[in-house]
Amino acid sequence: MTPVHSETIHVMQDKTSYYHWKWTSPIPLQCTSHSVRLRRHNEQHIGEWTPLYTHKGRDLDAATTTVYPHDQVFVVGSNITFCCIVETDKRPLSVFLTPISNRTYISEPLLFEKPSMPNIDCDVEGNPSGSTMFIGYPPDDQNLTCITRNLNSLECHWEKGRNTHLTVNRKTNYTLNGRVCEFGKCVIHAVKKQVTNCTLVARNPLGVKTLTDTADPTHRVWLRAPSEISSVAHARKVTLQWSWNEEKYASFPMICQVKLNGRIYNKTFNGEGLSSAVLINLQPFTTYTAQVQCGSYEHFYKWGDWSEITEFSTKEDIPEALDVWIHYSEQTTSVLWKPLTQQQSHGMITGYEITIGKMKKELKTQLCYNITGIEKSGQIITVSANNSAGRSPPSTIIVPSYPENEVDVGRINSSKGGLEMSWEEYPSSTCGYVVEWFPTYKKTQCAVAWEKIPKCDSGACETWKRSGIFEEGVRYTVSVYACTDDSPKLLKRSEGYAIEKKPGKVENLKGKNKGRNVELSWDEVPLEQQNGFIQSYKIVTLLSGSETAESHINTAWTEVPEVNLKLDPGFYTFRVSAITSRGEGDYATHKMNVETIDQMISATIVVCSTVTLIFMIITVLCYRKRKWLKKVFYPDIPEPKLAGKWMPKGINCTEMTEGYMKCEIQEVHGLEHPSISESLHGHDLISSNSRVVPAQHFNQNISKSPVDVSYCPLEKLTSIIENASYNLTIPEPVGVAQISDLSLEMQDAYLPIPKFVQNNFAGKVSEGYKPQTAYLTDA
C-alpha cells in the first residue's frame, strides 16, 4: 500500500455533472494491484475517504513467468518501465532488479529514441520469457486533393508524410467520407457539377489524423493519356492522330500539346474532344518521336498523362544551295563546295551537276573541280546538288583570272589553341569577306576550308577567330579575301600554328676543323617536321675523356644553321637540336677530333713518310723478283723450232703456174754467233732467198747436211711439219737436190714480225740482196 500518486482536482459544484479523472501509471497495471480512493473538501470541511477501488494485478493469478507491457505499441521517445512476474520465491536473472510485490520485479525506465521492435526478456533459472515492443509514430498524412479523371467520379490523393514504421495489423487505416478505402484508391462515385466536401481520417494505434478538401469537380479535371496515336508524314509537316478511351471526353473542351524529339512543340492545339494535330516547319528526311498530352481548356487544372511515344520520318525535299568558293594556287584554280549537312541535304545526295556555259558535267562524290584552259575568265559556272526529290537552287560563280593583287605572307600567332586574323576594312566589298585556310605543306585536293563573313556596318566584321578545328604541329595558311561583284580580292595572307609541338631532328650535321676553330653546319629541320616556328638552335659541346663518361664543356644558341666554336685540342661530341615555343626537339650528334696546326703537320709528315717507306719496300721486292714476276705476268711466247742443228729457216711456197712452185727461204741469225755476226755486219738480221723450180723436183730427197739454198740448186727437198693437229710429208721430187731430215715444229702461238724488222728487210732488198726462189712440186 505504498502511495505512488496524489492529485487535487478543482471542479465547479453542479449536482447534475458527471466528473471524469484519468491517471496513467508509470508501470503497467498488470504488474501488481493498484488501489485508488477519493475525498472531497472545501474551505470549511474535509470529507472522508471513499472505500478503496482496487484494480487487481496479474501477480495474483499468473501461472507462468510473464513480462509487461506485453507486445504493445509505443510512440518514439517513450520512457517505459517493464515488470516481470515470476513464481513465488524465485528471482529473475536479467534487468529486473527491483521487487514491488512477492512475485513482481521491475526494471529501470528504458528510453526508445527511434523506431524499432525491441525484445525484452526475463530469464528465471534458465526459463526465458519475453515481450516484443513496437516503437513508431502516429499518422502524418498531408495535402488531401480530390480530382476527376473520367468526369464521373472523384479520386482523392494525398501524401503519406512521415513513415509510421508500423506494419501488419498496426498500420494506418483510412476512411473517406465514412467509407473505408486504401491509400491511392479512395474514390467518390456519382459526382455532380457542384462543390463537394471530402474528409479523410487516418488512424493507427498511436493516433488519428483528419484531412479535408473542398472542390468543384469541373475545376479538378486531370485527363488520361491519348491512345492509339498514329502519324501521316510529308517532307515538312506531319499529322498526328489519336483516340480517347473515356466516353465523356468526346464533348469535353480540351487543350493539347506535343513533345517532339523530347522538346515541347512551340504551338498548342484545342477543341472539343480533340483527336488530331498538324505539326509544320519540320526538317525533311529526318526521324522524329512524338508524344501528346491534354488538359481542360475552360478550367485548366493540370496537364494529363503523356501518350506512348510514336516515331515517324519525313520525306525528302530538294537540297539547299551549295556554299561555293574559288581557290587559287600556283598551279591550278579550283572550284570547291562544302558537303551539305543532313539538315541542308534534305535527303541522300546522289551527285552534283556543274554547268560551264553550254557544257554540263555530272560528278558523284567529288567536292571540287579544277578549272582548265577551256574555261575562260569571266565565264559563269553553276553548281547544284541532286537527291531523289530534285535539284538544289544553283550556286553561281564567275571564273576569275589569276589574282594580281598578291600580298606578302606574314606570320599569324596562335590564341588559346586557335588562330586569329584581323584586317582593315575594304571599301569595295559588297558581300562581306571570305577567310580561307589549309595545311601549308600537306595540302591535298579539296583540303581547303573557308568561312564567309557577312558585311556589317559596326566595323566588327574585320576579325576572325577559330579554335578546336586545327591539328597540333601543322602549319596553316590563312587568307582573307574581299567579296566583290567581280572576282575575290586577296587582302591578307599569313601562316602559323594553332598549337605548336616539339620540332623534329636537324639533318646533315657536319663539322670542319681549322686549328682550334670548329665550324659546325647543318640543314634546317624539314618544313613538314618543324611542328612550330623554329626560334633557335641549341648546341651542346661534350669532351670525351679517357673513360666512357663525357664532360660538358659549354652550351650555345644560334638562330642560323651554323656556328663557330673555339676549342682546345681533344675529341668532342656535338649535339644540335631545334627549339620551338613548346620546347626542344631531338638532337643530332656529330663527333670529331680537334687538333692544332703543329699536330696536323706532324700527322701529315708521318703519313707521307709511311707511304714512301712502303713504296720503297715494294720496289725492292719487285726488282729482286723481276724474273718471277715476268714469268707470272708476262711469260715468253715460244717460237717455231726446227729439228736438228739447222739454223732457223722459214720456207714459204706458193704455186705459180702448172708444174712450178715459187719458194722463199728466210733465215734468222743470232748476233751471239761470231761468224754470223761478222758475215752480217752492216746487214739485216733476216736474210731471204727466192727461187722458182719445177714441181717434180720436190720428189727428190734432201740431204741431212745443211745447204745454203741461196747459192746451190735444189736437188732434193723434204719438209715435215709437226703439229698437234696434223703431220704433213711432202713427196720426194725427181731431179732436185736432197735436204735430209728437215722438219718444222710449230706451236699454237703467233708472234708477228716486228715492224722495224719488216722495214729493215725492205731496205736491204733495195740495196742489192736478191731473194732466193725454190721451185717445189705441188703437194
C-alpha positions in Angstrom: 0.0 0.0 0.0 2.7 2.4 -1.0 1.3 5.8 -2.3 2.5 6.5 -5.8 0.3 9.4 -6.8 -1.7 12.2 -5.2 -3.6 14.9 -7.0 -6.1 17.7 -6.3 -8.9 18.3 -8.9 -10.7 21.6 -8.9 -14.3 21.4 -10.1 -17.4 23.6 -10.2 -20.2 22.5 -8.0 -23.0 21.1 -10.1 -25.3 18.3 -8.9 -26.0 17.2 -12.4 -22.5 17.0 -13.6 -20.5 13.8 -14.1 -16.8 14.2 -13.3 -14.0 12.4 -15.0 -10.4 11.7 -13.9 -7.7 9.9 -15.7 -4.3 8.7 -14.5 -1.6 6.8 -16.3 0.6 4.6 -14.1 4.4 4.7 -14.7 4.3 0.8 -14.6 1.8 -1.4 -16.3 -1.4 -2.0 -14.3 -0.9 -5.8 -14.8 2.3 -5.8 -12.8 0.6 -5.5 -9.4 -2.7 -4.4 -7.9 -3.5 -0.7 -7.9 -6.0 0.9 -5.5 -7.5 4.4 -5.6 -9.7 6.5 -3.3 -11.1 10.0 -3.3 -12.3 12.5 -0.9 -13.8 15.9 -1.2 -13.2 19.1 0.7 -13.9 22.7 0.6 -12.7 25.7 2.5 -14.5 24.7 5.7 -14.8 20.9 5.6 -12.7 17.9 4.5 -14.7 14.7 3.8 -13.8 11.1 4.5 -12.0 8.8 2.0 -14.1 6.6 -0.1 -13.6 2.9 0.0 -10.6 1.7 -2.0 -11.2 0.8 -5.6 -8.7 -1.9 -6.5 -7.6 -3.0 -10.0 -6.1 -6.4 -9.4 -2.7 -7.2 -10.8 -1.8 -10.4 -12.7 0.7 -11.3 -10.0 -2.2 -12.8 -8.0 -3.0 -15.5 -10.6 -0.2 -15.7 -13.2 0.7 -19.3 -13.8 3.9 -18.6 -15.8 6.6 -16.1 -16.0 5.3 -13.0 -17.8 6.7 -9.7 -19.0 4.5 -6.5 -19.1 3.8 -4.4 -21.1 3.4 -7.3 -23.5 3.5 -6.8 -27.3 2.3 -3.2 -27.2 2.8 -0.2 -29.4 4.6 3.0 -28.1 5.5 6.3 -29.7 9.1 7.2 -30.3 10.6 8.9 -27.3 8.7 6.9 -24.7 10.3 6.1 -21.3 9.0 2.7 -20.4 9.3 0.6 -17.2 8.9 -3.1 -17.6 8.0 -5.7 -15.0 8.4 -9.5 -14.8 6.0 -11.7 -12.8 7.7 -14.8 -11.6 6.8 -17.8 -9.4 6.9 -17.4 -5.6 10.4 -17.4 -4.1 12.1 -17.0 -7.4 14.1 -14.1 -8.9 14.8 -13.1 -12.5 18.4 -13.1 -13.7 18.2 -10.1 -16.1 17.5 -6.4 -15.8 14.5 -6.8 -13.5 16.1 -6.0 -10.1 13.6 -4.1 -8.1 10.8 -6.1 -6.3 7.4 -4.4 -5.9 5.5 -7.4 -4.7 6.1 -11.0 -3.8 6.2 -12.1 -7.4 6.8 -8.9 -9.4 10.1 -7.2 -10.3 10.5 -4.1 -12.3 13.3 -2.6 -14.4 14.7 0.9 -14.6 12.9 3.1 -17.1 14.1 2.4 -20.7 14.1 5.3 -23.3 13.3 4.5 -27.0 14.6 7.3 -29.2 13.9 5.8 -32.7 11.5 3.4 -34.4 12.3 -0.2 -33.6 10.9 -3.5 -32.4 12.9 -4.4 -29.3 12.6 -7.7 -27.4 12.5 -7.6 -23.6 13.5 -10.9 -22.0 13.0 -12.2 -18.4 15.1 -15.2 -17.6 14.3 -17.2 -14.5 16.6 -20.2 -13.8 17.1 -20.9 -17.5 13.4 -20.5 -18.5 13.3 -17.3 -20.5 10.1 -15.3 -21.3 9.8 -12.0 -23.0 7.8 -9.3 -24.8 8.2 -7.5 -28.2 7.7 -3.8 -28.4 6.6 -1.7 -31.5 8.1 1.7 -31.4 6.7 4.1 -34.1 4.8 7.3 -35.0 1.2 8.3 -35.3 -0.2 9.0 -38.8 1.2 12.1 -40.5 -0.7 12.2 -43.8 -0.9 15.6 -45.6 -2.3 17.5 -48.6 -5.5 15.8 -49.5 -6.6 16.6 -53.1 -9.6 15.2 -54.9 -9.8 15.3 -58.7 -11.8 13.7 -61.5 -10.3 11.8 -64.4 -13.3 10.3 -66.1 -15.8 13.2 -65.4 -17.9 10.7 -63.4 -16.1 10.3 -60.0 -13.7 11.9 -57.7 -10.3 10.4 -56.9 -8.7 11.6 -53.8 -4.9 11.7 -53.4 -2.7 12.7 -50.5 0.8 12.4 -49.2 1.7 9.9 -46.5 4.2 12.2 -44.8 6.4 10.6 -42.2 6.7 6.9 -42.1 5.0 5.4 -39.0 7.2 2.2 -39.1 4.2 0.2 -38.0 3.1 -2.8 -40.1 0.5 -5.6 -40.4 -2.4 -5.0 -38.1 -0.8 -1.9 -36.6 -0.6 0.0 -39.9 -2.6 3.1 -40.7 -6.3 2.7 -41.8 -8.2 5.2 -43.9 -11.8 6.3 -44.3 -13.1 8.8 -46.9 -16.4 10.4 -46.0 -17.0 7.4 -43.7 -16.1 4.7 -46.3 -13.1 2.5 -45.8 -10.5 2.8 -48.6 -6.9 2.2 -49.3 -4.1 4.6 -49.9 -4.3 5.9 -53.6 -7.7 4.2 -54.2 -10.2 6.4 -52.4 -13.0 7.3 -54.8 -16.3 9.1 -54.5 -18.7 8.0 -57.3 -21.6 9.8 -59.0 -20.0 13.2 -58.9 -22.3 16.1 -59.6 -21.3 19.5 -61.0 -21.2 21.1 -57.6 -18.8 21.8 -54.7 -18.0 18.5 -52.9 -16.6 18.2 -49.3 -14.1 15.3 -48.8 -13.0 14.1 -45.3 -10.1 11.7 -44.9 -9.4 10.0 -41.5 -6.1 8.3 -40.9 -5.8 6.1 -37.8 -3.2 3.8 -36.2 -2.6 2.6 -32.6 -0.7 5.7 -31.8 -3.1 8.4 -33.1 -5.5 9.8 -35.6 -5.1 12.4 -38.4 -8.0 14.1 -40.2 -7.7 15.8 -43.6 -10.4 17.7 -45.5 -10.7 19.1 -49.1 -13.5 21.1 -50.8 -13.5 21.3 -54.6 -15.7 21.8 -57.7 -15.1 18.7 -59.9 -15.2 20.7 -63.1 -12.2 22.6 -61.9 -10.3 19.5 -61.0 -10.1 17.6 -64.3 -7.0 15.5 -64.9 -7.3 13.9 -68.3 -5.9 10.4 -69.1 -3.4 9.7 -71.9 -4.5 9.6 -75.5 -4.3 6.1 -77.1 -3.7 4.6 -80.5 -1.5 7.5 -81.7 -0.5 7.5 -85.4 1.1 9.8 -88.0 0.9 10.8 -91.6 4.2 12.4 -92.6 5.2 14.7 -95.5 8.5 16.4 -96.3 8.0 19.4 -93.9 4.8 18.5 -91.9 3.1 15.6 -90.2 -0.4 15.0 -89.0 -0.7 13.2 -85.6 -4.0 11.3 -84.8 -5.2 9.7 -81.6 -8.3 8.4 -79.8 -9.8 8.5 -76.3 -10.9 5.6 -74.1 -13.3 7.8 -71.9 -16.8 8.4 -73.4 -17.3 11.8 -71.9 -14.1 13.1 -73.4 -15.7 13.3 -76.9 -17.6 16.6 -75.9 -15.2 17.9 -73.4 -13.3 21.1 -74.4 -9.6 20.5 -74.1 -6.2 21.8 -75.0 -3.3 19.6 -76.1 0.5 19.9 -76.6 3.1 17.8 -78.3 6.5 16.8 -77.3 8.7 16.5 -80.4 12.1 14.8 -80.1 11.9 15.3 -76.3 11.1 19.1 -76.6 7.7 20.8 -76.3 6.5 21.9 -79.7 6.0 25.6 -79.9 2.3 25.5 -80.5 -0.8 24.2 -78.7 -4.0 22.8 -80.1 -7.6 23.0 -78.7 -11.1 21.8 -79.4 -13.9 19.6 -78.1 -12.8 16.0 -77.9 -9.6 17.0 -79.8 -8.1 13.9 -81.6 -5.5 15.3 -84.2 -2.8 18.0 -84.6 -0.7 19.1 -87.6 3.0 20.0 -87.0 4.7 22.2 -89.6 8.2 23.5 -90.4 9.8 20.1 -89.9 13.1 19.1 -91.3 12.9 16.9 -94.4 14.4 13.4 -94.4 14.5 13.3 -90.6 13.3 10.9 -88.0 11.1 12.3 -85.1 9.5 11.0 -82.0 6.2 12.5 -80.7 4.0 12.3 -77.6 0.7 14.0 -76.8 -0.9 15.2 -73.6 -4.1 17.2 -73.0 -5.9 19.2 -70.2 -9.1 21.1 -69.6 -9.4 24.1 -71.8 -12.1 26.1 -69.8 -10.8 25.5 -66.2 -7.2 24.3 -66.8 -6.0 22.4 -63.7 -3.0 20.3 -64.9 -1.7 18.5 -68.0 -2.9 15.0 -68.4 -0.7 11.9 -68.8 1.6 11.6 -71.8 0.7 9.2 -74.6 3.0 6.4 -75.7 5.9 7.5 -78.0 5.3 7.3 -81.7 8.1 7.5 -84.3 7.8 8.8 -87.9 10.2 10.1 -90.7 9.6 13.0 -93.0 10.1 12.6 -96.7 12.9 14.0 -98.9 12.9 17.5 -100.3 15.2 19.4 -102.7 18.6 20.3 -101.2 19.6 23.8 -100.1 22.0 25.8 -102.3 25.7 24.9 -102.0 28.4 27.0 -100.4 30.8 27.5 -103.3 34.3 29.0 -103.3 37.3 29.5 -105.6 40.8 28.6 -104.5 43.9 29.9 -106.3 47.2 28.1 -106.2 50.5 28.3 -108.2 49.5 25.5 -110.5 45.7 25.3 -110.6 42.5 27.2 -109.8 39.8 25.1 -108.3 36.1 25.5 -107.7 35.1 23.9 -104.3 31.9 23.4 -102.4 31.1 22.2 -98.9 29.2 19.0 -98.4 25.7 19.6 -97.2 24.8 18.6 -93.7 21.8 16.4 -93.0 19.7 19.5 -92.3 20.8 21.0 -95.6 20.7 18.0 -97.9 17.1 17.1 -97.1 17.8 13.6 -98.3 20.5 11.4 -99.7 22.8 13.4 -102.1 23.1 11.4 -105.3 25.6 13.7 -107.1 26.5 17.2 -108.3 26.0 19.0 -111.6 28.4 21.6 -112.9 27.3 23.8 -115.8 30.0 25.8 -117.6 28.5 27.8 -120.4 26.7 25.2 -122.6 28.6 22.2 -121.1 27.3 20.2 -118.2 29.3 17.7 -116.1 27.9 15.2 -113.6 30.0 14.4 -110.5 29.2 11.7 -108.0 31.1 12.4 -104.7 33.7 14.9 -105.9 33.7 18.2 -103.9 35.9 20.2 -106.2 36.6 20.9 -109.8 39.9 22.1 -111.4 39.5 24.9 -113.9 41.4 24.2 -117.1 42.3 26.3 -120.1 38.9 25.6 -121.6 37.1 27.7 -119.0 37.8 31.3 -119.8 37.9 34.1 -117.2 34.5 35.8 -116.9 32.6 32.6 -117.7 29.7 31.7 -115.5 29.7 28.4 -113.6 26.8 27.0 -111.7 26.9 24.1 -109.2 23.9 22.2 -107.9 23.3 19.1 -105.7 20.8 16.3 -106.5 18.7 13.9 -104.5 15.6 11.9 -105.2 13.4 14.9 -104.7 15.2 17.1 -107.2 18.0 19.6 -107.8 19.0 22.3 -105.4 19.0 26.0 -106.4 22.1 26.7 -108.4 25.1 28.4 -106.8 26.7 30.8 -109.3 30.3 31.8 -109.6 32.3 33.6 -112.2 35.6 32.2 -113.5 38.2 34.8 -112.5 41.7 35.4 -113.8 44.6 34.7 -111.5 44.7 37.4 -108.8 47.2 40.1 -109.5 47.0 41.6 -106.0 49.3 39.1 -104.3 50.4 40.1 -100.8 53.4 39.2 -98.7 52.9 36.2 -96.4 53.1 37.2 -92.7 53.1 35.2 -89.5 49.9 34.5 -87.6 50.1 33.9 -83.9 48.1 31.3 -82.1 45.5 32.2 -79.5 44.4 29.6 -77.0 44.7 26.7 -79.3 43.3 28.6 -82.3 44.1 31.1 -85.0 43.0 34.8 -85.1 43.1 37.2 -88.1 42.2 40.8 -88.3 42.3 43.1 -91.4 41.4 46.6 -92.5 38.0 47.3 -94.0 37.9 47.1 -97.8 35.6 49.8 -99.2 34.8 47.9 -102.4 33.5 44.8 -100.5 29.8 44.3 -101.4 29.1 41.0 -99.8 31.5 40.7 -96.9 34.7 38.7 -96.6 35.9 35.2 -97.0 38.5 33.6 -94.7 40.3 30.6 -96.3 42.7 28.2 -94.6 44.5 25.0 -95.5 47.6 23.0 -94.3 50.6 24.7 -95.8 52.8 21.6 -96.5 50.2 18.9 -96.5 47.6 20.3 -98.8 45.7 17.9 -100.9 43.0 18.4 -103.4 39.7 19.7 -101.8 41.6 20.1 -98.5 40.7 23.8 -98.4 38.3 25.2 -95.8 36.7 28.6 -95.8 34.1 30.7 -94.0 32.1 33.5 -95.3 31.6 36.6 -93.1 28.7 38.8 -94.0 29.2 42.6 -94.3 28.2 44.7 -91.4 28.2 48.4 -90.5 29.5 48.1 -87.0 33.1 47.5 -88.1 33.3 44.3 -86.1 33.4 42.1 -89.2 37.1 42.5 -89.8 38.1 40.0 -87.2 38.1 36.2 -87.4 39.0 33.7 -84.7 38.6 29.9 -84.6 39.8 27.1 -82.3 39.3 23.4 -81.9 39.5 22.7 -85.6 43.2 22.7 -86.2 45.7 19.8 -85.8 48.7 20.1 -83.5 52.0 20.8 -85.1 50.6 21.6 -88.5 51.3 24.9 -90.2 48.3 26.6 -91.8 48.0 29.2 -94.4 45.2 31.7 -93.7 44.0 34.1 -96.4 41.4 36.9 -96.3 39.5 37.8 -99.4 37.1 40.7 -100.0 33.8 39.6 -101.6 33.0 41.9 -104.6 30.8 41.9 -107.6 33.8 40.7 -109.6 36.3 38.1 -108.5 37.5 37.9 -104.9 40.3 40.3 -103.8 43.1 38.9 -101.7 43.7 41.3 -98.7 45.9 39.4 -96.4 47.8 36.1 -96.1 49.6 34.6 -93.1 51.0 31.3 -91.9 51.0 29.9 -88.4 50.4 27.1 -86.0 47.3 26.8 -83.8 49.2 24.5 -81.4 52.9 24.1 -81.7 54.8 20.9 -80.9 58.4 20.0 -80.3 60.3 20.1 -83.6 61.9 17.2 -85.4 65.6 16.5 -85.7 68.1 18.6 -87.7 69.7 16.8 -90.6 73.2 16.5 -92.2 75.1 17.8 -89.2 78.8 18.2 -90.1 81.9 20.0 -88.9 85.2 21.4 -90.2 88.4 21.8 -88.1 90.6 24.8 -88.7 93.1 24.7 -86.0 91.3 25.3 -82.7 88.3 26.7 -84.6 85.4 24.3 -85.3 82.7 25.3 -87.9 79.5 23.3 -87.4 76.8 23.5 -90.0 73.6 21.6 -90.6 70.4 21.5 -92.7 67.3 23.0 -91.2 64.5 20.7 -89.9 62.3 19.8 -92.9 59.3 22.1 -93.1 56.8 19.2 -92.6 58.7 18.2 -89.3 59.2 21.7 -87.8 55.9 21.4 -85.9 56.2 25.1 -85.0 58.3 28.2 -85.7 62.0 27.5 -85.1 63.1 30.1 -82.5 66.7 29.0 -82.2 69.2 26.1 -82.3 70.9 24.7 -79.2 74.5 23.4 -79.5 75.9 21.3 -76.6 79.6 20.5 -76.6 80.9 17.4 -74.8 84.5 16.4 -74.3 85.3 12.7 -74.3 87.8 11.7 -71.6 89.9 8.6 -71.1 86.9 6.9 -69.6 83.5 6.4 -71.2 81.9 9.4 -69.5 81.7 12.7 -71.3 82.1 16.1 -69.6 80.0 19.1 -70.6 82.1 22.0 -72.0 79.6 24.6 -73.0 76.1 25.3 -74.4 75.5 27.8 -77.2 72.4 29.1 -79.1 72.1 30.4 -82.6 69.3 31.4 -84.9 71.1 30.3 -88.1 72.0 26.7 -89.0 75.8 27.2 -88.4 78.1 28.1 -85.6 81.8 28.7 -84.9 83.4 27.3 -81.8 86.9 27.8 -80.4 88.0 24.7 -78.6 91.2 23.2 -77.2 92.6 20.0 -78.8 90.6 16.9 -77.9 87.9 14.5 -79.1 84.5 16.2 -78.9 80.8 15.3 -79.3 78.4 17.9 -80.5 74.7 17.8 -80.1 72.5 20.1 -82.1 68.7 20.5 -81.6 66.0 22.9 -82.7 63.7 24.8 -80.3 60.1 25.9 -80.7 57.7 27.5 -78.2 56.8 24.0 -77.0 60.4 23.0 -76.2 63.5 21.3 -77.6 63.3 18.6 -80.2 65.5 15.5 -80.7 69.2 16.3 -81.1 71.6 15.3 -83.9 75.1 14.1 -82.9 78.5 14.7 -84.6 81.9 13.6 -83.2 85.2 14.9 -84.3 88.8 15.3 -83.2 90.1 18.9 -82.8 93.8 19.3 -83.5 96.3 22.2 -83.6 98.3 23.2 -86.7 101.5 21.5 -85.4 99.7 18.3 -84.7 98.2 18.4 -88.2 101.7 19.0 -89.8 103.3 16.2 -87.8 100.4 13.8 -88.7 100.9 14.7 -92.4 104.7 14.1 -92.3 104.2 10.8 -90.5 101.6 9.7 -93.1 103.8 10.7 -96.1 106.9 9.0 -94.6 105.0 5.8 -94.0 103.6 5.8 -97.6 107.2 6.4 -99.0 108.7 3.6 -97.0 106.0 1.2 -98.1 106.6 2.2 -101.8 110.4 1.6 -101.5 109.9 -1.8 -99.9 107.6 -2.8 -102.7 110.0 -1.5 -105.3 113.0 -3.6 -103.9 110.9 -6.7 -103.7 109.7 -6.3 -107.3 113.3 -5.8 -108.5 114.6 -8.9 -106.8 111.7 -11.0 -108.0 111.5 -9.4 -111.5 112.1 -12.7 -113.3 109.4 -14.5 -111.3 107.0 -11.6 -111.9 107.8 -11.6 -115.6 107.2 -15.3 -115.8 103.9 -15.0 -113.9 102.5 -11.9 -115.6 104.4 -11.7 -118.9 105.5 -15.3 -119.9 107.7 -15.8 -123.1 105.7 -16.8 -126.3 107.5 -19.9 -127.8 108.8 -19.6 -131.4 108.8 -22.3 -134.1 111.5 -24.8 -133.6 113.5 -26.7 -136.4 114.6 -30.3 -135.7 118.3 -30.9 -135.8 121.1 -28.4 -135.7 119.9 -26.2 -138.5 119.7 -22.5 -138.0 116.1 -21.5 -138.1 114.8 -21.0 -141.6 111.4 -20.0 -142.8 110.1 -21.6 -146.1 107.1 -20.2 -147.8 106.0 -21.8 -151.1 103.2 -20.6 -153.5 102.0 -22.2 -156.8 102.7 -20.0 -159.8 101.8 -22.0 -162.9 101.0 -25.6 -163.5 104.1 -27.6 -162.7 106.1 -24.8 -161.0 106.4 -23.5 -157.4 107.9 -20.3 -156.0 109.6 -20.7 -152.6 111.1 -18.1 -150.3 113.6 -19.2 -147.7 114.1 -16.7 -144.8 116.9 -17.1 -142.2 117.1 -15.5 -138.7 120.7 -15.1 -137.5 121.8 -14.6 -133.8 124.3 -11.9 -133.0 125.9 -14.0 -130.3 127.5 -16.3 -133.0 130.8 -14.6 -134.1 130.9 -15.9 -137.6 127.4 -14.9 -138.3 127.9 -11.6 -136.7 130.9 -10.8 -138.9 129.2 -12.0 -142.1 126.1 -10.0 -141.4 127.9 -6.9 -140.3 126.2 -4.0 -141.8 123.3 -6.2 -143.0 119.8 -7.1 -141.6 119.2 -9.9 -139.1 116.9 -11.6 -141.5 118.0 -12.8 -145.0 115.7 -14.0 -147.7 116.3 -16.2 -150.9 113.7 -16.8 -153.5 113.8 -19.4 -156.3 111.4 -20.9 -158.9 111.8 -24.7 -159.6 109.7 -27.4 -161.3 107.3 -29.0 -159.0 108.6 -32.5 -159.7 111.9 -31.7 -158.2 110.3 -31.8 -154.7 110.1 -35.6 -155.1 113.8 -36.0 -154.6 115.3 -36.4 -151.1 117.2 -33.7 -149.4 120.4 -34.5 -147.7 120.8 -34.1 -143.9 123.7 -31.7 -144.1 122.9 -28.1 -144.1 122.8 -26.5 -147.6 122.7 -22.8 -148.5 119.9 -22.8 -150.9 120.8 -19.2 -151.9 123.8 -20.4 -154.0 123.2 -24.1 -154.8 120.4 -25.5 -156.9 117.9 -27.5 -155.0 118.1 -31.1 -155.9 116.1 -32.7 -153.1 113.8 -31.1 -150.5 111.8 -32.8 -147.9 109.6 -30.9 -145.4 108.0 -32.5 -142.5 105.6 -30.2 -140.5 104.9 -31.4 -137.0 101.8 -30.0 -135.4 99.3 -31.2 -132.7 96.6 -31.4 -135.4 98.4 -32.9 -138.4 101.8 -34.2 -139.9 102.4 -33.3 -143.5 105.0 -35.2 -145.6 106.0 -33.8 -148.9 106.7 -36.4 -151.6 110.3 -36.6 -152.8 110.6 -34.8 -156.1 112.8 -36.1 -159.0 115.9 -34.1 -160.1 116.1 -31.9 -157.0 119.0 -31.7 -154.6 118.2 -33.5 -151.4 117.9 -31.7 -148.0 117.8 -34.5 -145.5 115.8 -34.6 -142.2 114.5 -31.0 -142.4 111.5 -30.7 -140.1 109.4 -27.7 -138.9 107.8 -27.7 -135.5 105.0 -25.2 -134.8 103.4 -24.3 -131.5 99.9 -22.8 -131.1 101.1 -19.3 -130.7 101.6 -16.4 -133.1 104.3 -13.8 -132.9 104.2 -11.2 -135.7 107.4 -9.9 -137.2 108.2 -6.5 -135.6 107.7 -3.6 -137.8 111.4 -2.5 -137.6 112.4 -5.9 -139.0 110.0 -5.5 -141.8 111.3 -2.1 -142.6 114.9 -3.3 -142.5 114.1 -6.2 -144.7 112.6 -3.9 -147.3 115.6 -1.6 -147.2 118.1 -4.5 -147.7 116.4 -5.8 -150.7 116.7 -2.4 -152.3 120.4 -2.3 -151.5 121.3 -5.5 -153.5 120.1 -8.5 -151.7 118.4 -10.8 -154.1 115.6 -13.1 -152.9 116.2 -16.8 -153.4 113.5 -18.8 -155.0 112.8 -22.5 -154.7 110.8 -24.5 -157.1 108.5 -27.0 -155.4 106.2 -29.5 -156.8 102.5 -29.1 -156.0 101.9 -31.3 -152.9 
